[in-house]
Amino acid sequence: MSGGNEGQERVRVAVAGLGVIAQTIHLPLLERLSDRFSLTAVADLSPALAARVGARYGIAPEHRHTDVPAMLERGGFDAVLLLTSGSHVRYATAALRRGYRVLSEKPLGFTREEITALSDVPGAERLMVGYMKQYDPAAQRMLRLLQKVGGPQAVHAVDVTVLHPSSASQLAFARLPRPAGDVPPEAVAALRAEEDKLVGTALGEEPAAPVRTLYDITLGSICHELSLIRLFAGTPADVDHVAVWAPPGHAEAAERPQPSVELSGPLPQGGRYAIRWLYLPDYPAYRETVAVHHATGSLELVFPSPYLLNAPTLLTEVGSAEGVERRAEHRGTLGGFEAELLAFHALVTRGTPPLSGVAEGLADVVTAQRAAHRLATRYGLNLTGEAAHA
């Protein structure tokens, strides 16, 4: 680490995985936050992508890698962003053992076994899981407002609705270059085999398609909603209702589109939560609403598409004053991803604990397995593995 502007320590950072989230979010933000971060190494399975991104951001050729372990071995950085697909436990373990600080994209992992093993690695407290919505200034303000009326104990219900268009429609604005098509097929096959093995540990060999789909959606997307519920009301105590359904008119289609998901259950302090994750490929814009209801009012967040940097999250506070309803709206321009990177900088330079680490990544796997167990029980589907005992 080196000195930065206004006394800030400048953290040398490596990025592993140069796909959509790296190109649209993290790389531009690291450049914006150049007073705090210096990008010194990159890695991706695509040689062309590693070379292009490396050239774009001034990375020396010897620090443009096509293999994450090789990047970790070569070094030249203080911290690493793991933006690769699938489970991040293997790379996170290797990075922590070498003394690096780690920001891991979700999911942290697929099984309780692998994440429990990660928690025993020396320095596991140096890992942050990338649940950026927890760091959104609007979410943090909502947390402070909730604490004023009693905190988690005051929460009667948390209602979450996600209107999720296709990823292609959300990313059209970014005009990302087409993939070079140079990733070795054997590397892709190895990653798929590794993921299938982990999912087999979690759900059993050849799990029913609806169970596998639910598990993937929960750990790939709904985990963000779980992180917000945890922030405001604690980790869900259980999952007592699950529904997975195709859009109307597609139930009998040969190739079914991504389904929608509904989860609900009790909160640890006695309230209830409900999540409705609706996949609507042609919906005009992504929108997530998180409403927390308590005895004297409500607090509501409305998130725009996460790919739109600095698009404001709206916080609405509903209460009463002198016998009449009072509504206050709060908006800001600092986005969750940028706030998350600032928090990661604080973790690296000052040891400030993250809002979500290994324990929280494990909690979300437990919730996902409880959801899988509930779905399998409801429809009489075969389920073994860890989830059979969730």
C-alpha positions as CSV (number, residue, x, y, z in Angstrom):
1,M,0.0,0.0,0.0
2,S,1.1,3.5,-0.7
3,G,0.0,7.1,0.2
4,G,-2.9,8.6,-1.6
5,N,-4.7,12.0,-1.7
6,E,-5.7,13.6,1.6
7,G,-3.8,10.9,3.6
8,Q,-5.7,8.0,2.1
9,E,-3.7,4.8,1.8
10,R,-3.7,3.6,-1.8
11,V,-4.5,-0.1,-2.1
12,R,-3.0,-2.2,-4.9
13,V,-5.8,-4.4,-6.1
14,A,-6.1,-7.4,-8.5
15,V,-9.3,-8.3,-10.3
16,A,-10.0,-12.0,-11.1
17,G,-12.8,-12.4,-13.6
18,L,-13.3,-9.7,-16.3
19,G,-16.9,-10.4,-17.3
20,V,-20.0,-8.2,-17.3
21,I,-19.9,-7.0,-13.6
22,A,-16.2,-6.2,-13.9
23,Q,-16.5,-4.2,-17.2
24,T,-19.7,-2.3,-16.3
25,I,-19.1,-1.7,-12.5
26,H,-15.9,-2.5,-10.8
27,L,-13.2,-1.5,-13.3
28,P,-14.8,1.9,-13.9
29,L,-15.3,2.5,-10.2
30,L,-11.7,1.5,-9.4
31,E,-10.6,4.1,-12.0
32,R,-12.9,6.7,-10.4
33,L,-11.5,5.9,-6.9
34,S,-7.9,6.1,-8.1
35,D,-7.0,8.0,-4.9
36,R,-7.7,4.9,-3.0
37,F,-7.1,2.0,-5.4
38,S,-4.4,1.1,-7.9
39,L,-5.3,-1.7,-10.3
40,T,-2.1,-3.7,-10.7
41,A,-3.1,-7.2,-12.0
42,V,-6.0,-8.9,-13.8
43,A,-7.0,-12.5,-14.7
44,D,-9.5,-14.0,-17.0
45,L,-9.9,-17.3,-18.8
46,S,-10.1,-15.4,-22.1
47,P,-6.6,-14.4,-23.2
48,A,-8.0,-11.7,-25.5
49,L,-10.1,-10.2,-22.7
50,A,-7.2,-10.2,-20.2
51,A,-5.0,-8.5,-22.8
52,R,-7.6,-5.9,-23.8
53,V,-8.5,-5.0,-20.2
54,G,-4.9,-5.0,-19.2
55,A,-4.0,-2.6,-22.0
56,R,-7.0,-0.4,-21.3
57,Y,-6.0,0.1,-17.6
58,G,-2.3,0.1,-18.0
59,I,-1.5,-3.3,-16.5
60,A,2.0,-4.5,-17.2
61,P,1.9,-7.6,-19.6
62,E,3.4,-9.8,-16.9
63,H,0.4,-9.1,-14.7
64,R,-2.2,-10.0,-17.3
65,H,-3.1,-13.6,-16.4
66,T,-5.4,-16.3,-17.7
67,D,-5.1,-18.3,-14.5
68,V,-6.2,-17.1,-11.0
69,P,-3.7,-19.3,-9.0
70,A,-0.9,-18.0,-11.2
71,M,-2.0,-14.4,-10.5
72,L,-2.1,-15.1,-6.8
73,E,1.4,-16.7,-7.0
74,R,2.9,-13.8,-8.9
75,G,1.5,-11.2,-6.5
76,G,2.1,-7.4,-6.8
77,F,-1.1,-6.4,-5.0
78,D,-2.6,-6.1,-1.5
79,A,-6.2,-7.2,-2.2
80,V,-8.2,-9.1,-4.7
81,L,-11.7,-8.8,-6.2
82,L,-13.0,-12.3,-7.0
83,L,-15.5,-11.6,-9.8
84,T,-15.3,-15.1,-11.3
85,S,-18.4,-17.3,-11.8
86,G,-19.5,-20.2,-9.5
87,S,-18.2,-20.9,-6.0
88,H,-15.5,-18.5,-4.8
89,V,-14.3,-20.6,-1.9
90,R,-11.3,-22.2,-3.6
91,Y,-9.8,-18.9,-4.8
92,A,-10.7,-17.1,-1.6
93,T,-8.9,-19.8,0.4
94,A,-5.8,-19.5,-1.7
95,A,-5.9,-15.7,-1.5
96,L,-6.4,-15.6,2.3
97,R,-3.6,-18.0,2.9
98,R,-1.3,-15.7,1.0
99,G,-2.3,-12.8,3.2
100,Y,-4.5,-10.9,0.7
101,R,-7.8,-9.2,1.6
102,V,-10.7,-10.5,-0.5
103,L,-13.9,-9.0,-1.9
104,S,-15.8,-12.0,-3.2
105,E,-18.8,-11.7,-5.5
106,K,-21.8,-13.8,-4.7
107,P,-22.3,-16.6,-4.1
108,L,-19.5,-17.2,-1.7
109,G,-20.1,-20.9,-2.1
110,F,-22.6,-23.6,-2.8
111,T,-22.2,-25.9,0.2
112,R,-22.1,-25.6,4.0
113,E,-19.1,-27.9,4.0
114,E,-16.9,-25.7,1.8
115,I,-17.8,-22.4,3.6
116,T,-17.4,-23.9,7.0
117,A,-13.9,-25.0,5.9
118,L,-13.2,-21.5,4.7
119,S,-14.2,-20.0,8.1
120,D,-11.3,-22.0,9.6
121,V,-8.7,-20.5,7.3
122,P,-6.4,-18.0,9.1
123,G,-7.5,-14.5,8.2
124,A,-11.0,-15.4,7.2
125,E,-12.2,-12.1,8.8
126,R,-10.4,-10.3,5.9
127,L,-13.1,-11.5,3.5
128,M,-16.1,-9.4,2.4
129,V,-19.0,-10.8,0.4
130,G,-20.2,-8.4,-2.3
131,Y,-23.7,-7.6,-1.1
132,M,-23.5,-4.0,-2.3
133,K,-27.1,-3.0,-1.5
134,Q,-26.3,-3.2,2.2
135,Y,-23.8,-0.4,1.7
136,D,-26.2,1.8,-0.4
137,P,-26.4,5.1,1.6
138,A,-30.2,4.9,1.4
139,A,-30.1,1.5,3.0
140,Q,-27.8,2.8,5.7
141,R,-30.0,5.8,6.4
142,M,-33.0,3.4,6.6
143,L,-31.1,1.3,9.1
144,R,-30.5,4.4,11.3
145,L,-34.2,5.4,11.1
146,L,-35.3,1.9,12.0
147,Q,-33.0,1.9,15.0
148,K,-34.7,5.0,16.3
149,V,-38.0,3.1,16.5
150,G,-36.6,-0.1,18.1
151,G,-34.5,-1.9,15.5
152,P,-35.1,-5.5,14.5
153,Q,-37.4,-6.1,17.5
154,A,-39.8,-3.4,16.1
155,V,-40.1,-5.1,12.6
156,H,-43.6,-6.5,12.0
157,A,-42.9,-7.5,8.4
158,V,-40.5,-7.1,5.6
159,D,-41.9,-7.2,2.0
160,V,-39.6,-7.4,-1.0
161,T,-40.6,-7.4,-4.6
162,V,-38.1,-7.6,-7.5
163,L,-39.2,-6.9,-11.1
164,H,-36.3,-8.5,-13.0
165,P,-36.1,-7.9,-16.8
166,S,-33.7,-9.9,-18.9
167,S,-30.0,-9.3,-18.4
168,A,-29.6,-8.4,-22.1
169,S,-32.1,-5.6,-21.8
170,Q,-30.5,-4.2,-18.7
171,L,-27.1,-4.2,-20.2
172,A,-27.9,-2.9,-23.7
173,F,-26.8,0.6,-22.7
174,A,-23.3,-0.7,-21.9
175,R,-22.4,-1.8,-25.5
176,L,-20.0,-4.4,-24.2
177,P,-17.8,-6.0,-26.9
178,R,-18.7,-9.5,-28.0
179,P,-16.8,-12.3,-26.2
180,A,-13.6,-13.3,-28.1
181,G,-14.6,-17.0,-28.0
182,D,-11.1,-18.0,-27.0
183,V,-11.7,-19.6,-23.6
184,P,-10.4,-23.2,-23.8
185,P,-13.3,-25.7,-23.8
186,E,-11.5,-27.9,-21.3
187,A,-11.4,-25.0,-18.8
188,V,-15.2,-24.4,-19.2
189,A,-15.8,-28.1,-18.8
190,A,-13.7,-28.2,-15.6
191,L,-15.6,-25.3,-14.1
192,R,-18.9,-26.9,-14.9
193,A,-17.8,-30.2,-13.4
194,E,-16.6,-28.5,-10.2
195,E,-20.0,-26.6,-9.9
196,D,-22.0,-29.8,-10.5
197,K,-20.0,-31.6,-7.8
198,L,-20.6,-28.9,-5.3
199,V,-24.3,-28.7,-6.1
200,G,-24.4,-32.5,-5.8
201,T,-23.1,-32.1,-2.3
202,A,-25.7,-29.5,-1.5
203,L,-28.8,-31.1,-3.2
204,G,-27.8,-34.7,-4.1
205,E,-26.8,-36.2,-7.4
206,E,-29.1,-35.1,-10.3
207,P,-31.5,-32.9,-8.3
208,A,-34.9,-32.2,-9.7
209,A,-34.8,-29.4,-12.2
210,P,-37.1,-27.0,-10.2
211,V,-35.0,-27.6,-7.1
212,R,-31.7,-26.9,-8.9
213,T,-33.3,-23.8,-10.5
214,L,-34.5,-22.4,-7.2
215,Y,-31.1,-23.0,-5.6
216,D,-29.4,-21.2,-8.5
217,I,-31.7,-18.2,-8.3
218,T,-31.6,-17.9,-4.6
219,L,-27.8,-18.0,-4.4
220,G,-27.3,-16.0,-7.6
221,S,-29.8,-13.2,-7.1
222,I,-32.2,-13.5,-4.2
223,C,-29.2,-13.5,-1.9
224,H,-29.2,-9.7,-2.3
225,E,-32.7,-9.6,-0.9
226,L,-31.7,-11.9,2.0
227,S,-28.7,-9.5,2.8
228,L,-31.1,-6.6,3.1
229,I,-33.5,-8.6,5.3
230,R,-30.5,-9.5,7.5
231,L,-29.4,-5.9,7.7
232,F,-32.8,-4.7,8.9
233,A,-34.3,-7.6,10.8
234,G,-31.8,-10.4,11.1
235,T,-31.3,-13.6,9.1
236,P,-34.6,-15.4,8.3
237,A,-35.3,-18.0,11.0
238,D,-36.8,-20.4,8.4
239,V,-38.5,-20.8,5.1
240,D,-42.1,-22.0,5.4
241,H,-43.4,-21.2,2.0
242,V,-41.9,-21.6,-1.5
243,A,-43.4,-21.2,-5.0
244,V,-41.7,-21.5,-8.3
245,W,-43.7,-20.8,-11.5
246,A,-43.3,-20.0,-15.2
247,P,-44.9,-17.0,-16.8
248,P,-48.5,-17.4,-17.9
249,G,-48.6,-19.1,-21.3
250,H,-45.3,-20.8,-20.9
251,A,-46.1,-23.6,-18.5
252,E,-46.2,-26.2,-21.2
253,A,-43.5,-24.7,-23.4
254,A,-40.7,-27.1,-24.5
255,E,-38.0,-24.6,-23.4
256,R,-39.3,-22.8,-20.4
257,P,-38.0,-19.3,-19.6
258,Q,-36.5,-18.4,-16.2
259,P,-39.2,-18.9,-13.6
260,S,-40.3,-16.5,-10.8
261,V,-39.8,-17.3,-7.2
262,E,-41.6,-16.6,-3.9
263,L,-40.2,-17.2,-0.5
264,S,-41.6,-16.4,3.0
265,G,-41.1,-17.3,6.6
266,P,-40.5,-16.1,10.1
267,L,-37.9,-13.5,11.3
268,P,-35.8,-14.1,14.3
269,Q,-37.6,-11.5,16.4
270,G,-41.1,-12.7,15.6
271,G,-42.0,-10.8,12.5
272,R,-42.4,-12.2,8.9
273,Y,-40.6,-11.7,5.6
274,A,-41.8,-12.2,2.1
275,I,-39.8,-12.1,-1.2
276,R,-41.4,-12.1,-4.6
277,W,-38.7,-12.3,-7.3
278,L,-40.5,-11.9,-10.6
279,Y,-38.6,-12.7,-13.8
280,L,-40.3,-10.5,-16.5
281,P,-37.9,-10.5,-19.5
282,D,-39.7,-7.7,-21.3
283,Y,-40.4,-5.5,-18.3
284,P,-39.3,-1.9,-19.1
285,A,-36.8,-1.5,-16.2
286,Y,-35.4,-3.3,-13.2
287,R,-37.0,-2.3,-9.9
288,E,-36.7,-3.6,-6.4
289,T,-38.9,-2.5,-3.6
290,V,-38.0,-3.3,0.1
291,A,-40.6,-2.2,2.6
292,V,-40.2,-2.6,6.4
293,H,-43.4,-2.1,8.4
294,H,-43.3,-1.4,12.1
295,A,-46.0,-0.3,14.7
296,T,-45.7,3.4,14.0
297,G,-45.0,3.6,10.3
298,S,-43.1,2.2,7.3
299,L,-39.7,2.5,5.6
300,E,-39.4,1.7,1.9
301,L,-36.5,1.5,-0.5
302,V,-36.8,1.5,-4.3
303,F,-33.6,0.3,-6.1
304,P,-33.0,0.9,-9.8
305,S,-31.0,-1.4,-12.0
306,P,-27.6,-2.2,-10.3
307,Y,-25.8,-1.6,-13.6
308,L,-26.6,2.1,-13.6
309,L,-23.9,3.8,-11.7
310,N,-25.2,6.7,-9.6
311,A,-28.9,6.2,-10.3
312,P,-30.4,7.1,-7.0
313,T,-32.1,4.7,-4.6
314,L,-35.2,6.3,-3.2
315,L,-36.0,6.0,0.5
316,T,-39.5,6.9,1.7
317,E,-40.2,7.3,5.4
318,V,-43.8,7.1,6.5
319,G,-44.9,8.1,10.0
320,S,-47.2,10.5,11.8
321,A,-46.8,14.0,13.2
322,E,-49.5,15.8,15.2
323,G,-52.1,13.3,14.1
324,V,-51.5,13.4,10.4
325,E,-49.5,11.1,8.0
326,R,-46.1,12.4,7.2
327,R,-44.0,11.2,4.3
328,A,-40.3,12.1,3.7
329,E,-38.3,11.1,0.6
330,H,-34.5,10.8,0.7
331,R,-32.3,10.5,-2.4
332,G,-28.5,10.5,-3.0
333,T,-26.1,9.9,-5.9
334,L,-23.6,7.6,-4.2
335,G,-24.4,4.1,-5.4
336,G,-24.1,0.8,-3.5
337,F,-21.2,-0.5,-5.5
338,E,-19.1,2.6,-4.9
339,A,-20.0,2.6,-1.2
340,E,-19.1,-1.1,-1.1
341,L,-15.6,-0.4,-2.5
342,L,-15.1,2.4,0.0
343,A,-16.0,-0.1,2.8
344,F,-13.6,-2.6,1.3
345,H,-10.9,0.0,1.4
346,A,-11.6,0.5,5.1
347,L,-11.4,-3.3,5.6
348,V,-8.0,-3.4,3.9
349,T,-6.5,-0.3,5.5
350,R,-8.1,-0.2,8.9
351,G,-9.5,-3.7,9.5
352,T,-13.1,-2.4,9.6
353,P,-15.3,-5.5,9.6
354,P,-17.6,-6.0,6.6
355,L,-21.3,-6.1,6.9
356,S,-21.3,-9.5,5.3
357,G,-18.4,-12.0,5.6
358,V,-18.0,-15.8,5.7
359,A,-20.6,-16.3,8.4
360,E,-23.2,-14.4,6.3
361,G,-22.3,-16.2,3.2
362,L,-22.9,-19.5,5.1
363,A,-26.3,-18.2,6.4
364,D,-27.5,-17.6,2.9
365,V,-26.5,-21.1,1.8
366,V,-28.5,-22.4,4.8
367,T,-31.5,-20.3,3.7
368,A,-31.2,-21.5,0.1
369,Q,-31.1,-25.1,1.3
370,R,-34.1,-24.6,3.5
371,A,-36.0,-23.3,0.5
372,A,-34.9,-26.3,-1.6
373,H,-36.1,-28.6,1.1
374,R,-39.4,-26.9,1.4
375,L,-40.0,-27.0,-2.4
376,A,-39.0,-30.7,-2.6
377,T,-41.3,-31.6,0.3
378,R,-44.2,-29.7,-1.2
379,Y,-44.1,-31.5,-4.5
380,G,-42.6,-34.8,-3.5
381,L,-39.3,-34.3,-5.3
382,N,-36.3,-36.3,-4.5
383,L,-33.7,-34.4,-2.4
384,T,-30.6,-35.7,-0.7
385,G,-27.3,-33.9,0.1
386,E,-27.0,-31.2,2.7
387,A,-30.4,-29.8,1.9
388,A,-32.2,-33.0,3.0
389,H,-31.3,-32.0,6.6
390,A,-31.8,-28.2,6.3
